[in-house]
Every structure is written in C-alpha cells, then in structure tokens.
Amino acid sequence: MVRREWTREELIVAFNLYCRTPFGKIHIRNPAIIELSKAIGRTPSAVSWKLANFARLDPALQSRNIAGARHGAHAEEEVWNEFSANWNRLAYESERLLKKITGHDFGDKDESDDFPEGRSRETVVRIRVNQGFFRAAVLAAYDTRCCVTGLSIPQLLNASHIVPWSIDVRNRTNPRNGLCLNVLHDRAFDCGLLTITPEFRVKISPQIGKGFVDKSFQVLLRQYEGTSIYRPRRFVPDENFLRYHNERIFLKS
C-alpha cells in the first residue's frame, strides 16, 4: 500500500484536536479521534499517533519528562510553529477546517439574523469561533478542573485570560495566556483581587482583608493564599503573562 502523506489541512485539524483533547484521552477509542479519522480517511490509530507526535513538541510535556511519540515529521513542527506565531489566525482557520471536514458547527450557525451583513458579522463570528477554541484548549489543558480549587464542573469553569483580551490582541487565542478558573475565582482574577505569581502560587489582594472578613471570604479565598496551582498538562502559563497580571492588574494595597 502506498503511504499517503498528511496534507497541511489534515495536520491543522489534527493539531486543533490535540489542543482540545485532554492528554489522557489521546487514544484510539476516543470518539472525536474516531470521527476525525473517518472524515479524513485514516485510521484512529494514525490520528492518535499524529496527536502523540504533536505532544512530543509540547514544552510543557518535555519539561515534565512526559514524552509523546519519539519521532515525527518536519511538517508537524511547521504546523506547531505556525500556530505559535499566530494563534488567532490558525485557531480560526483550524476551527473552520474542522467544521468543513466533520460537519460540526462552531458557533456561527444561524447568526445571519443577529448581526449585520459584511465585515461586522464576519468579525463577530471570528471572535466567537476563536473564543470557543480558546475555552476548549484551556479546559483540556487543565483536565477540566479549576487550577486553584480543583472544581471539575464544566458549567462553573471559565477559560480566563491572564493578559486581558482587550489589551493583548496577538495572544487572545494563545492557550498559554489562559487559566482554568471557577466563576468566582475568575471574577476575582479579572478584578485584581487574586493573582497567580510567576512561581505558580495563589496570591490574595490585601485590599480584600480591609473590609471583608466574613466566613465566606476565609473559605472561598483566604484559605488558598500561597498555595500552588494545579499546573496544566500542556500550555503552561507564560511567566511573562503572569508577571504582567501581578504588576498591572493585581491590587497590591
């Protein structure tokens, strides 16, 4: 049998699936892997192996000596680097390709009635698609649990931007600019009442203690002061992003 090389489009959707699949679920029985394999005419084994090849390029896994496949093609490195250089563009392209190949919708169905035609609607659709990718990638990286409390109810979890969406356009979709936080700690993080240090420890703003000393504050916030967060299996937060939040957003006094 003649070996069929992977196309760029196939590699891009495979990388998308790598981003949104928890590390422990990269195997041939995963329904998403089976579905993609059927859509592109490959075996589940071939697709799961390709995802494992992407894992070998992940710095987070390399630093923790969690190896993916030992060998991979140069084309995989090119796709990895292409995403890293422009997460916004490749996230959107990969979501659209995944929809085209599998038939899944990613948030832009029947939106023609909600938004005006032309550039405005296109911009909103692109933002929504990219937000969906970012959430899926961040939650998968943290095995769908809050990095502070360990809460694992998806409906109560947010993919929180470390450097705000409005400030850093280039890294809006970069999973390394994300934390998985429950809705309360997500809000506290956005307000600067809580931060994560570059050493990956929780820090609570002293501003809270000045007027909020009820039992709920002690249980929900104060008890986590100084604790280490649960680190993601991939896409570990960039220390520069954490430092920005510490210095620019966190309320120090």
N, C-alpha and C positions, 0 to 999 in steps of 0.2 A: 504494500500500500504506500502510495506517495504521501509524504508528510506535507501537510498544509500549514504554511506559516500563518501566524496570527497577524491580522491586519491592525492598523492603528486604531480603528473604531472598536474592534474587539478588545484591544488592550485597555482602551479608555473606559469602556463599560466594566471590564474586569476590575480595574482599579477603583472605580466607583463602588463596586460590590465589596471590594476589600475594605474600603473606608467605612461602609455601613454594616459590616458583619463583625460581631464580637469575635475576638481571636479564637475562643474555644469552639466556635461554630463553623470554622472553616473546614468542612469535611463533605464527603460525597452524599451524605443523607440530608444535608441542608436543603429545604425546598427552594430557596432562592437560587442556590447554585444549580440545582436540577433544572429549574425553569430557564435560567440563562443558557445552560448547556444545550437545551433543546432549541432555543431561539437561534443560536449561532451554529448549530450543527456539530457540536463537540460533546464529548463525554463528561459527566460530572467529575470524573477523576481528573480530566485535563483542566477543567475550570478551577477545581480546588487546588490543583498543583500550581496553577498560574497565580492564584491568590497567595499561596505559600511563597512563591518566588518574590512577590512584592514584599512579603513580610521580611525577607532577608535583607531588604534595603532600608527597613524602618530603623532609624537611630535608636528609638525607644527600646526596641527589642534587642538590638545589638548591645546596648549598654547594660541590659539585664541578663545577657547571655541566653536569651530565648531565640533560638535560631529558626528561621523558616527553611525553605529548601536551600540546599547548599549551592546550587548552580542555577543560573538564569540567563536569559538573553539580554543583549545590549539594548534591545528595543524597550524592555521593561524599565531600565534605568532612564531612558529618554522620556518615557511617559511620566515616571516619578518626578523627574526634574522639571518637566513641562508643567505639572500640577504645582510644584513648589514655587515656580517662577510666577505663576498667575492663577491662584486658586479660584478667583471669581470667574474668569473666562472658562477654565476647564471644568469647574463644578457645574456650570450651566450647560456646557457642551455635553458633558457626560450624562447629565440627567435627561437631556433631550434625546440623546442617542439611546439611552436605556428605554425611554418611552417608545421610541421608534422601533426598537428591536423586540421588546417584550409586550408592547401594547399597554403598559401601565401608564396612568396619568399622574403627574407630579404637581398638581395644584393649579393648573391653568384651564381646567375644563369648565366650559360654560361661563367664562368670565367676560365674554363679549358684552353682556348686559350690564356689567358692573363698572366697566371702565371705558373711556372714550377710545375710539379707533386711533391707530397710529402710534407715535412714539410714546405717549403717556401710558397706554395699555401695555406696550412691549416692555417698558421699564418696570412697571409693577409686576408683571408676570416674571421677569428675570429675577427681581428681588425675592419674590415668593419662592421660586424654584431654588434659588441659592440658599435661602433661609431653611428650606426643607432639607437640603443636602447637609448644611452645617449642623443642624439638630441631629440628624441621623448619624453623622460621623462622630460627633462629640459623645452622644449617648452610647454608641457602640464602643468607643474607646474606653469608657468608664464602666463597661458591662452593665449599663443602665442602672446605675446607683449613684446617689449623691456623694461627692468626694469628701464632704465634711461629716455627714451623719450616717451614710450608708443606706439611706432610704432608697427603696427599689420599686416604687410605684410610678410607672411611666407618666401617668397623668399629672403627677405632682413634681415632675422634674423639668428643668429648663436647661438649654444649652446657653450658658452665659458668656458673653463676650468679655474678655479681660480688658482690652483696649476697646472702648465703645465703638459701635457700628458707625456712628456719625463722625468719628474722629479719624479712624484709620480705614480708608476705603479699600486699600490694597489687601488688607488682611481680614476683610469681612467674612470670608468663607474659609479661612485658614483654621483647621481644627486645633492647631497649637495656640490659637488665640481664644480657646474655649475651655470652660469648666462645666462639669455637670453638677448643678446645684438644685436643691429643692426650692420651691417657690419662695419660701420665707428667706432663706439664705441668699437666694438670687437677688431679691429686693434689697437686702442689707448690703450685698456686694455692690450693686448699682449705686446705692446711696452713699457709699464710702463708710458705712458703719462696720464693715467687715472687709478684710483683705486676706490674700494668701501671699506670704512672703516668698522671695526667690528661693528660700530653703524649704518651700512647700509646707509651711506651717500656718495655722489659722491665727489671725490677729484681730481682736475686737477693739473698736474705737473707744478710747476713754471718754468720749463725748456722751456715750450711752449711759455710763455709770453716774453721770451728774444728775440725772433726773429720773432714771428708770431702774428701780431696784426691786421690782416685784418678782415673785417666784417664777413667772414665765420667762423673764429675762435670764434668770440663773439657769433654768432648764434648757431653754432653746438656744441661748447664745453664749453666756459666760462660761459654761462648762467646757466649751470647745477651745477656749483660749490656749494657744501654744501647742495644740495637738497637730500631728502630722496628717495631711490629707491622704486619701486613698489615691495613689498615682495610677494614671491610665495605662492600659496595656500597650497603647500606641499613642502617637501625637502628644507627648509630654509637653505641658505648657512652656512656651518660650520664656526664659528668665527675664528677658528684656521687657516683655509684655507685663509680667508680674511686677517688675520694678516700676514700670510706668504707673500701674494702678496704685502701688504703695506710695509713690511720690506725688501723683497728681490728683488722685481721686479719694484715697483713704483720708478720713478726718482724724488727724493726729491729736487734736486738742479741742 
